[in-house]
Amino acid sequence: MTNISNQNTADKGGKFVPGCIVALKSAVEFVDGSYDSDDLFVVLRNHHCGVTIIANGVPLTVANADIRLATDAERAAGTRSAQESS
């Protein structure tokens, strides 16, 4: 039997798990336009191709590289911080 602490957990969802609060790093480019917001988002699902968040009631799948975990100060304020957006 394999001890759980010895199992390789690399690439098993990363830091963006359902329920995490995230912020966009910058405008996200889609086929039909771009989306930028200072809002914070809740991660719904983690996929091999990215993360699904809800934006204005619409589920969006964004790349892991386009989001980051929200800071404590951002969560308290309920909005993305200008200095943290880069």
C-alpha positions in Angstrom: 0.0 0.0 0.0 1.3 3.5 -0.9 1.4 6.1 1.9 -0.6 9.1 0.8 2.2 11.5 1.8 4.5 9.7 -0.7 2.2 10.1 -3.7 3.1 12.5 -6.4 0.5 15.3 -6.4 2.0 17.4 -9.1 -0.4 18.6 -11.7 -3.5 17.6 -9.7 -5.3 21.0 -10.0 -2.7 23.4 -8.9 -3.5 26.3 -6.6 -6.8 27.2 -8.2 -9.3 24.8 -6.6 -13.1 25.3 -6.5 -14.0 28.0 -4.0 -10.8 30.0 -4.4 -11.1 33.7 -4.8 -9.1 35.0 -7.8 -8.5 38.2 -9.7 -7.7 38.7 -13.4 -4.1 39.7 -14.0 -5.1 41.8 -17.0 -7.6 41.8 -19.8 -8.5 38.3 -21.0 -8.7 37.9 -24.8 -11.5 35.8 -26.2 -12.4 35.1 -29.9 -15.3 37.6 -29.7 -13.5 40.3 -27.7 -11.8 40.9 -24.4 -12.9 41.0 -20.8 -11.4 43.1 -18.0 -12.7 43.7 -14.6 -11.6 44.7 -11.1 -14.1 42.3 -9.7 -13.0 39.2 -7.8 -14.2 35.8 -9.0 -14.9 32.4 -7.4 -13.4 29.3 -9.1 -16.1 26.9 -10.0 -14.1 24.1 -11.8 -10.5 23.4 -12.6 -9.9 21.9 -16.1 -6.8 20.7 -17.9 -7.2 23.8 -20.2 -7.8 26.4 -17.5 -10.2 27.4 -14.7 -14.0 28.2 -14.9 -15.1 31.3 -13.1 -18.4 33.2 -13.1 -18.4 36.7 -14.6 -21.7 38.6 -14.7 -23.6 35.4 -14.4 -21.8 33.8 -17.3 -19.3 30.9 -16.8 -15.9 31.7 -18.4 -13.0 29.4 -18.8 -9.7 31.3 -18.5 -6.1 30.1 -18.6 -4.3 29.7 -15.3 -1.8 32.3 -16.5 -4.5 34.9 -16.7 -5.6 34.8 -13.1 -4.0 34.9 -9.7 -5.1 34.3 -6.1 -6.7 37.4 -4.5 -4.8 38.9 -1.6 -6.2 39.2 1.8 -6.6 43.0 1.3 -8.4 42.5 -2.0 -10.8 40.0 -0.4 -11.5 42.4 2.4 -12.2 45.3 -0.1 -14.1 43.0 -2.5 -12.1 44.3 -5.6 -8.8 43.9 -7.4 -6.1 46.2 -6.3 -4.5 48.4 -9.0 -1.0 47.6 -7.7 -1.6 43.9 -7.5 -3.0 43.6 -11.1 0.3 43.1 -12.8 
